């Protein structure tokens, strides 16, 4: 073995590396602060009713893990947080997946995928799911940069002077090289100068030489065999192909084709079959091993207790965290999706823990465990399924963070005198009594009004109620319209301000005399005009205050009394009752009073505009 200062090369190199690290620590001591141990749970679920910002909050939750200092400094700067989050996503440190009814173990962990080969034959290959890919990245990206492993390296089998021990193999392992024979070919980089000897080689030998000189990339992984069944050493290719006319004395004379290699594992002596679908190495000197990945190899060696020549992974506190965000986690069949891995995600069962566990995956038959730098963040809509209905195994292994509605975020937001925060609070109080707290309405439905003052208009508020709030209430109460009426306080409002109402029917005309229909049988209707009336929204909070609103103008005609309230809304009364739907009556009056239904641009007048014209015409008629 080569000597340096009375020591063998590996020991001498290790000593130099230690000295360099010690010097670097002294230089950086004043600049580096001790990072406190993270208190963020490895597995957490953000849960709450719809619209409470659960998915929105996953960016903050992820950055709390990935870059807590940046989050603290930029908590109020959402664009900066999103940009930082996207940067982590780009390098694969954070991924997002959404569970649904069809999502399966095969999508999440691993499964078989049918692929067509070059000649059209069908093959079923094992393909990793999103969770296994995250775990693989967390494991392999944690290796020290000085090992030289590239992203997603290919793995190659190499036989250096056959099986067993030899002086050639020993020299290569000790001097950071990989060598193969057929040196009489000359330098493989100069195709025009290849000796006649190369032309006489068979296709297999030429393929080996091509793999070694061109196929293998810097950063790929080499498995040097000890026997047909056993791995002898594992190394990372660190240099391009070269040809040496003169070889060292202890090396076979034609082993002139060389690659520089960082041999990170030696004396491995572990079977290849568990990794290679129960197959031995074949006789070919160099070929690609495609049945397992670098992550699979690292996990297998770790499980077998094989230690590298020097540490290749940083201390746990310095390993890069990886985050998997699982949106709508309760919409999938969690037991079916996680399978046996539901146990492995426990902190006490992760890699490196005292009670660490690993399993053999069902398709690839390879060992698998969950690294301790993988974090799971789930979101859960409680309106889909309450916590009580969750899989107990999931509940025990996750920390739950409630995300309730926050009306206080809408404080000071008003639309034509309607207090949006107060409106949301009252709606949720009624829903919690009539249904439960899991079905409350989130503040996110109204946040566009808080963020952009130009949107604080009655038309925007109408769109929110018409397209989001009312359909949500219909789903919550299974179209029990009376309860929806109670939530909206419509049973205490003036008829035009009711979002929903029961339409009167001529029961005698429909069914004949003697049929007395109960009131709940009458059809329910949605009053489209109410969405454009501020009194309809104010009445949700306090119907009595709306009823006391001053009348600014009124007139009578043909048994109808038309009133214009101080807010600008129009009411139509007949026989002492307020009509629930105003515009059809106004159109009838307009026809009798010769009032145009369109403005100067030919656009149909809205209810307020038409009411003002009808009132003016009624005043002229009365005069």
C-alpha positions in Angstrom: 0.0 0.0 0.0 1.3 3.5 -0.9 2.6 5.5 2.1 2.5 9.2 3.0 4.4 10.3 6.2 4.6 6.7 7.4 0.8 6.2 7.0 -1.2 4.6 4.2 -2.9 6.8 1.7 -6.5 6.5 3.0 -5.5 7.3 6.6 -3.3 10.2 5.5 -6.2 11.6 3.4 -8.6 11.3 6.2 -6.3 13.1 8.5 -5.8 16.0 6.1 -9.6 16.2 5.6 -10.1 16.4 9.4 -7.5 19.2 9.6 -9.2 21.1 6.8 -12.6 20.8 8.5 -11.2 22.0 11.8 -9.6 25.0 10.2 -12.8 25.9 8.4 -14.8 25.6 11.6 -12.4 28.1 13.3 -12.8 30.5 10.4 -16.6 30.4 10.3 -17.1 30.2 14.1 -18.0 33.9 14.4 -20.4 33.8 11.4 -22.4 30.7 12.0 -25.1 30.6 14.6 -26.1 27.3 16.2 -29.4 26.3 14.6 -31.9 25.2 17.3 -33.5 21.8 17.1 -36.7 22.0 15.1 -39.9 21.8 17.0 -42.0 21.4 13.8 -43.7 18.0 13.8 -42.7 15.5 11.1 -46.3 14.8 10.3 -49.0 17.4 10.5 -52.5 18.1 9.1 -54.1 21.5 8.7 -57.8 21.0 9.2 -60.9 23.2 9.0 -64.0 24.1 7.1 -64.0 25.1 3.5 -62.4 28.5 2.7 -60.2 28.8 5.8 -56.9 29.0 3.8 -55.5 25.5 4.5 -53.8 25.1 1.1 -52.8 28.8 1.3 -51.2 28.1 4.7 -49.1 25.2 3.4 -46.6 27.6 1.9 -45.9 29.1 5.4 -45.9 25.6 6.9 -43.4 24.3 4.4 -41.1 27.4 4.8 -41.3 26.9 8.6 -39.4 23.7 7.9 -37.3 24.6 4.9 -36.3 28.2 5.8 -37.7 29.4 9.1 -35.5 32.5 9.2 -36.8 33.7 5.8 -40.4 33.0 6.9 -39.9 35.1 10.0 -38.3 38.0 8.1 -40.9 38.0 5.3 -44.1 36.8 7.0 -46.1 39.8 5.6 -44.6 39.6 2.2 -46.6 37.0 0.4 -44.9 37.3 -3.1 -41.5 36.8 -1.5 -42.7 33.7 0.4 -44.3 32.2 -2.8 -41.1 32.9 -4.7 -39.0 31.2 -2.0 -41.4 28.2 -1.9 -41.2 27.9 -5.7 -37.4 27.8 -5.5 -37.6 24.9 -3.2 -40.1 23.2 -5.4 -37.8 23.6 -8.4 -35.0 21.7 -6.8 -37.3 19.0 -5.5 -37.3 19.8 -1.8 -41.0 20.3 -1.7 -43.7 18.4 -3.7 -47.5 18.6 -3.8 -50.0 15.8 -4.4 -53.8 15.7 -4.0 -55.6 12.6 -2.7 -58.8 11.5 -4.3 -61.0 8.5 -4.4 -59.0 6.8 -7.2 -55.6 7.5 -5.7 -53.8 4.3 -4.6 -50.8 2.7 -3.0 -49.3 2.3 -6.5 -49.5 6.1 -7.1 -48.1 6.9 -3.7 -45.4 4.3 -3.0 -44.7 2.1 -6.0 -46.6 0.0 -8.6 -46.3 -1.7 -11.9 -46.4 0.3 -15.1 -46.9 -1.3 -18.5 -44.3 -0.1 -21.1 -43.7 -1.1 -24.7 -40.1 -2.1 -25.5 -38.1 -1.2 -28.6 -39.4 -4.2 -30.4 -43.0 -3.7 -29.3 -43.0 -6.3 -26.6 -45.0 -5.4 -23.4 -43.0 -5.2 -20.1 -44.2 -4.4 -16.6 -41.7 -2.3 -14.8 -41.8 -1.2 -11.2 -42.2 2.6 -10.9 -41.8 4.6 -7.8 -44.7 6.7 -6.5 -44.5 10.3 -5.3 -43.8 9.4 -1.6 -41.0 7.0 -2.5 -39.4 9.5 -4.8 -39.4 12.1 -2.0 -37.8 9.7 0.4 -35.2 8.7 -2.2 -34.3 12.3 -2.8 -34.2 13.0 0.9 -31.8 10.1 1.3 -29.5 10.7 -1.7 -29.5 14.5 -1.7 -28.2 14.3 1.8 -24.9 12.8 0.6 -22.0 15.1 0.9 -21.2 17.0 -2.3 -17.5 15.8 -2.1 -18.6 12.3 -2.9 -19.3 13.5 -6.4 -22.7 11.7 -6.9 -24.8 13.4 -9.5 -28.6 13.8 -9.5 -30.3 10.5 -10.5 -27.0 8.6 -11.2 -26.9 5.4 -13.3 -25.5 2.4 -11.6 -23.0 0.2 -13.4 -21.6 -3.2 -12.6 -17.8 -3.5 -13.2 -15.6 -6.5 -12.8 -11.9 -5.6 -12.2 -9.9 -8.6 -12.9 -12.7 -11.0 -12.2 -14.0 -12.2 -8.8 -12.2 -12.4 -5.5 -9.1 -10.4 -4.5 -6.2 -9.5 -6.8 -3.3 -7.1 -6.9 -5.0 -5.2 -9.7 -8.3 -4.8 -7.9 -6.5 -3.8 -4.7 -4.4 -1.2 -6.5 -7.6 0.3 -8.0 -9.4 0.5 -4.7 -6.5 2.1 -2.9 -5.6 4.6 -5.6 -9.1 5.7 -6.6 -9.3 4.1 -10.0 -11.4 1.6 -12.1 -9.5 -0.3 -14.8 -10.4 -2.8 -17.5 -8.4 -4.7 -20.0 -8.2 -4.9 -23.8 -5.4 -2.3 -23.7 -4.1 -3.4 -27.1 -6.9 -1.4 -28.7 -5.2 1.9 -28.0 -6.9 5.1 -26.9 -10.6 4.7 -27.4 -11.1 8.5 -27.8 -9.2 8.4 -31.1 -11.4 6.2 -33.3 -9.2 6.6 -36.3 -6.1 5.3 -34.5 -7.7 2.1 -33.0 -5.6 -0.9 -33.6 -6.6 -3.8 -35.7 -7.0 -5.7 -32.5 -10.2 -3.7 -31.8 -11.8 -4.8 -35.0 -11.3 -8.5 -34.1 -13.2 -8.1 -30.8 -16.7 -9.4 -30.4 -19.8 -7.2 -30.1 -20.0 -7.8 -26.3 -16.4 -6.7 -25.7 -16.8 -3.7 -27.9 -20.0 -2.8 -26.0 -18.0 -3.1 -22.7 -15.4 -0.7 -24.0 -18.0 1.7 -25.2 -19.8 1.7 -21.9 -16.6 2.3 -20.0 -15.3 5.1 -22.2 -18.5 6.9 -23.2 -21.6 5.4 -21.5 -20.5 6.0 -17.9 -20.8 9.6 -16.9 -19.0 11.5 -14.1 -21.1 11.2 -11.1 -22.4 7.7 -11.9 -22.0 4.9 -9.4 -19.9 1.8 -9.9 -20.4 -1.6 -8.2 -17.2 -3.6 -8.2 -18.1 -7.2 -7.8 -16.5 -9.6 -5.3 -18.3 -12.6 -6.8 -21.2 -13.4 -9.0 -23.4 -13.0 -5.9 -21.7 -10.3 -3.9 -20.9 -6.6 -4.1 -17.3 -5.9 -3.3 -17.0 -2.1 -3.4 -19.1 0.9 -4.3 -17.6 4.0 -5.9 -18.5 7.3 -7.7 -16.9 8.1 -11.0 -15.0 11.4 -10.6 -13.1 11.7 -13.9 -13.5 11.2 -17.6 -12.0 8.2 -19.5 -8.3 8.2 -20.1 -5.7 5.7 -21.6 -2.4 5.0 -19.9 0.4 3.5 -22.1 2.3 2.5 -19.0 0.5 0.7 -16.1 1.7 0.4 -12.4 3.8 -2.7 -11.6 1.0 -4.4 -9.6 -1.5 -4.0 -12.4 -2.2 -6.4 -15.2 -0.3 -5.1 -18.3 -3.3 -4.5 -20.6 -5.5 -2.8 -17.9 -4.8 0.5 -19.6 -8.4 1.9 -19.8 -8.9 4.0 -16.7 -11.6 6.1 -14.9 -11.0 8.0 -11.7 -13.3 6.7 -8.9 -14.0 7.7 -5.3 -14.5 4.4 -3.7 -16.9 5.2 -0.8 -17.6 1.7 0.3 -15.1 -1.2 0.5 -15.2 -4.7 1.7 -19.0 -4.7 1.3 -19.5 -8.4 0.8 -23.3 -8.2 0.5 -25.6 -10.2 -1.8 -26.8 -8.4 -4.9 -30.0 -10.5 -5.3 -32.2 -8.5 -2.9 -31.5 -5.4 -5.0 -31.5 -7.0 -8.4 -34.8 -8.9 -8.5 -33.0 -12.1 -7.2 -30.6 -12.1 -10.1 -26.8 -12.6 -10.0 -24.3 -10.5 -11.8 -23.7 -11.7 -15.3 -20.3 -12.3 -16.9 -20.1 -9.1 -18.9 -17.4 -6.8 -17.5 -19.4 -3.5 -17.6 -23.1 -3.0 -17.9 -25.9 -0.8 -16.5 -27.9 -2.1 -13.5 -31.4 -0.7 -14.0 -33.4 -2.6 -11.5 -32.6 -0.4 -8.5 -31.6 3.2 -7.8 -28.9 4.9 -5.8 -31.4 5.5 -3.0 -32.3 1.8 -3.0 -28.6 0.9 -2.7 -27.9 3.4 0.1 -31.0 2.1 2.0 -29.9 -1.5 1.5 -26.3 -0.9 2.7 -27.5 1.0 5.7 -29.9 -1.8 6.7 -27.1 -4.3 6.3 -24.9 -2.2 8.6 -22.3 -1.5 5.9 -20.4 1.6 6.8 -18.6 3.9 4.2 -14.9 4.5 4.2 -15.7 8.0 5.6 -19.1 9.6 6.4 -21.0 10.4 3.2 -24.0 12.0 4.8 -24.1 15.0 7.1 -25.3 15.0 10.7 -29.0 14.8 11.1 -29.2 18.5 12.0 -27.5 19.5 8.7 -29.5 17.3 6.3 -31.7 19.1 3.9 -35.4 18.7 4.8 -37.8 17.5 2.2 -41.6 18.3 2.3 -44.5 16.4 0.8 -47.8 18.4 0.9 -50.8 16.1 0.7 -53.8 18.3 -0.2 -57.3 16.9 0.7 -55.7 14.0 2.6 -59.1 12.8 3.9 -60.6 12.4 0.4 -58.4 9.3 -0.3 -58.5 5.9 1.4 -55.6 6.5 3.7 -55.2 2.9 4.8 -55.1 1.7 1.2 -52.7 4.5 0.0 -50.2 4.3 2.8 -50.4 0.5 3.3 -47.6 -0.8 5.6 -45.9 2.6 5.5 -48.3 4.1 8.0 -46.1 2.6 10.6 -42.8 3.8 9.1 -43.8 7.5 9.2 -43.9 7.6 13.0 -41.0 9.6 14.3 -39.8 6.7 16.4 -39.7 4.4 13.4 -37.8 6.7 11.0 -34.3 6.0 9.8 -31.7 6.7 12.6 -34.2 6.3 15.4 -33.7 3.8 18.2 -36.8 1.9 17.1 -36.2 2.4 13.3 -38.1 -0.1 11.1 -37.8 -1.0 7.4 -40.1 -3.1 5.2 -39.7 -5.0 1.9 -41.8 -3.3 -0.7 -44.3 -5.6 -2.4 -43.4 -5.0 -6.0 -39.7 -4.3 -6.1 -38.9 -6.6 -3.1 -36.4 -4.0 -2.0 -36.0 -2.7 1.6 -37.5 0.6 2.4 -37.5 3.0 5.3 -38.5 6.6 5.8 -35.7 9.2 6.3 -36.0 11.5 9.3 -35.7 14.6 7.1 -39.0 13.9 5.3 -41.9 16.0 6.5 -45.6 15.4 5.6 -48.1 18.3 5.6 -51.7 17.4 4.9 -54.8 19.5 4.5 -58.2 18.3 5.5 -61.6 19.8 4.7 -63.8 19.0 7.8 -67.0 19.4 5.7 -66.0 16.3 3.7 -65.2 14.2 6.8 -65.0 15.2 10.4 -62.0 14.2 12.6 -64.2 11.7 14.3 -64.5 9.7 11.1 -60.8 9.6 10.3 -58.7 6.5 10.3 -57.4 6.0 13.9 -54.0 5.0 12.6 -53.7 8.3 10.8 -54.9 10.3 13.8 -52.3 8.7 16.0 -49.4 9.6 13.7 -50.2 13.1 12.8 -50.3 16.4 14.7 -53.5 18.3 13.9 -53.6 22.1 13.6 -57.0 23.7 13.4 -57.6 26.4 10.8 -60.9 28.0 11.8 -62.8 30.8 10.0 -61.2 34.2 10.9 -63.8 37.0 10.6 -61.3 39.3 12.2 -59.3 39.3 9.0 -62.3 41.1 7.4 -62.5 43.8 10.1 -63.2 47.2 8.6 -64.3 45.7 5.2 -67.7 47.2 4.3 -69.8 47.0 1.1 -72.6 49.7 1.0 -72.8 49.7 4.7 -72.6 45.9 5.1 -70.0 44.8 7.7 -68.5 41.8 6.0 -66.7 40.4 9.0 -69.8 40.7 11.2 -71.9 39.1 8.4 -69.5 36.1 8.3 -69.5 35.7 12.1 -73.3 35.7 12.3 -73.6 33.2 9.5 -71.2 30.8 11.2 -73.0 31.1 14.6 -76.2 30.0 13.0 -74.6 27.2 11.0 -72.8 25.9 14.2 -76.2 25.7 16.0 -78.2 24.2 13.1 -75.5 21.8 11.9 -72.0 21.8 13.5 -68.7 23.7 13.6 -67.1 21.5 10.9 -69.5 23.1 8.3 -68.8 26.8 9.0 -67.9 29.1 6.1 -64.3 30.2 5.7 -63.1 33.8 5.5 -61.3 33.1 2.2 -64.5 33.4 0.2 -64.5 37.1 1.1 -60.8 37.9 1.1 -60.9 39.4 -2.4 -62.9 42.2 -0.9 -60.3 42.8 1.8 -57.4 42.7 -0.6 -58.7 45.0 -3.3 -60.9 48.0 -2.4 -62.1 48.3 -6.0 -63.9 45.1 -5.5 -65.9 46.3 -2.5 -69.1 46.7 -4.7 -72.5 45.2 -4.4 -72.0 43.3 -7.7 -68.9 41.6 -6.3 -70.6 40.7 -3.1 -73.6 39.4 -5.1 -71.3 37.2 -7.1 -69.8 35.7 -3.9 -73.2 34.9 -2.5 -74.7 33.7 -5.7 -71.8 31.5 -6.9 -70.2 30.4 -3.6 -72.2 30.9 -0.4 -75.6 29.8 -1.4 -74.5 26.7 -3.3 -72.4 25.8 -0.3 -75.4 26.1 2.0 -77.5 24.0 -0.4 -74.8 21.3 -0.1 -74.5 21.6 3.7 -78.3 21.3 4.3 -79.1 18.9 1.5 -81.5 21.6 0.1 -83.4 21.8 3.4 -84.5 25.3 2.4 -86.1 26.2 5.7 -82.8 25.9 7.5 -81.1 27.8 4.7 -83.7 30.5 5.3 -82.9 30.5 9.0 -79.1 30.9 8.3 -79.8 33.8 6.0 -82.3 35.3 8.5 -84.8 35.5 5.6 -87.7 34.5 7.9 -87.4 37.9 9.6 -86.7 40.1 6.6 -89.0 42.2 4.3 -90.0 40.0 1.3 -87.8 41.8 -1.3 -84.7 41.2 0.9 -85.1 37.4 1.2 -82.7 35.3 -0.8 -85.0 32.4 -0.7 -88.8 32.3 -0.4 -91.8 30.1 -1.0 -93.9 30.7 -4.0 -97.7 30.7 -3.5 -99.7 28.2 -5.6 -103.3 28.0 -6.6 -103.9 24.6 -4.9 -107.6 24.6 -5.9 -106.8 25.1 -9.6 -104.1 22.4 -9.5 -105.8 19.7 -7.4 -109.4 20.8 -7.0 -111.4 21.8 -3.9 -110.7 20.1 -0.6 -107.0 19.7 -1.0 -105.2 21.6 1.8 -101.5 21.6 1.0 -99.2 22.0 4.1 -96.9 25.1 3.8 -93.7 23.0 3.6 -95.0 21.6 0.3 -94.9 24.9 -1.4 -91.9 25.3 -3.8 -88.9 27.3 -2.8 -87.4 29.9 -5.1 -84.2 31.9 -5.2 -84.9 35.6 -5.4 -82.3 36.9 -7.8 -83.2 40.6 -7.0 -82.1 40.1 -3.4 -78.5 39.7 -4.4 -78.5 43.3 -5.6 -80.0 44.8 -2.4 -77.8 45.9 0.4 -80.7 45.4 2.8 -80.6 41.6 2.0 -77.1 41.4 3.4 -77.7 43.8 6.3 -80.7 41.8 7.2 -78.6 38.7 7.7 -77.0 40.5 10.7 -80.1 42.4 12.0 -83.4 42.4 10.2 -85.0 44.9 12.6 -82.5 47.7 11.8 -83.3 47.2 8.1 -87.0 47.4 8.7 -86.6 50.7 10.4 -84.8 52.2 7.4 -86.2 55.6 6.3 -88.3 55.8 3.1 -86.9 58.6 0.9 -89.7 58.7 -1.7 -93.0 56.9 -2.4 -96.0 57.0 -4.8 -99.2 55.1 -5.5 -100.7 53.8 -8.7 -103.2 51.1 -9.6 -103.3 49.6 -6.1 -99.5 49.5 -5.8 -97.3 51.6 -3.6 -93.7 52.0 -4.8 -91.1 53.1 -2.2 -87.5 54.2 -2.6 -85.5 53.6 0.6 -82.6 55.7 1.8 -80.2 53.0 0.5 -81.6 53.4 -3.0 -83.4 50.0 -2.9 -87.0 49.8 -4.3 -90.0 48.2 -2.5 -93.4 47.5 -4.0 -96.4 47.1 -1.7 -99.9 45.8 -2.5 -102.8 45.2 -0.1 -100.5 45.9 2.8 -97.9 43.2 1.8 -94.4 43.8 0.4 -93.9 42.0 -2.9 -90.9 39.5 -2.7 -90.0 40.0 -6.4 -90.0 43.7 -7.5 -88.9 43.9 -11.1 -91.8 42.1 -12.8 -94.3 44.5 -11.1 -92.2 47.5 -12.1 -92.2 46.3 -15.7 -96.0 46.1 -15.6 -96.3 49.6 -14.2 -93.7 50.9 -16.7 -95.8 49.5 -19.6 -99.0 51.2 -18.3 -97.1 54.5 -17.6 -95.2 54.5 -20.9 -91.8 54.2 -19.2 -88.9 53.0 -21.3 -87.2 49.8 -20.0 -83.8 50.7 -21.5 -81.3 53.6 -21.1 -79.9 55.9 -23.8 -77.4 53.2 -24.8 -80.1 50.6 -25.2 -79.2 48.6 -22.0 -81.9 47.3 -19.8 -82.4 49.3 -16.6 -81.7 47.5 -13.3 -84.2 47.4 -10.5 -83.1 50.7 -8.9 -83.0 52.6 -12.2 -86.4 51.3 -13.3 -87.9 52.1 -9.9 -86.8 55.7 -10.0 -88.3 56.2 -13.5 -91.6 54.5 -12.5 -91.8 56.7 -9.3 -91.3 59.8 -11.4 -94.0 58.7 -13.9 -96.4 57.9 -11.0 -95.8 61.3 -9.5 -96.6 63.0 -12.9 -99.7 60.8 -13.3 -101.0 61.7 -9.8 -100.4 65.4 -10.5 
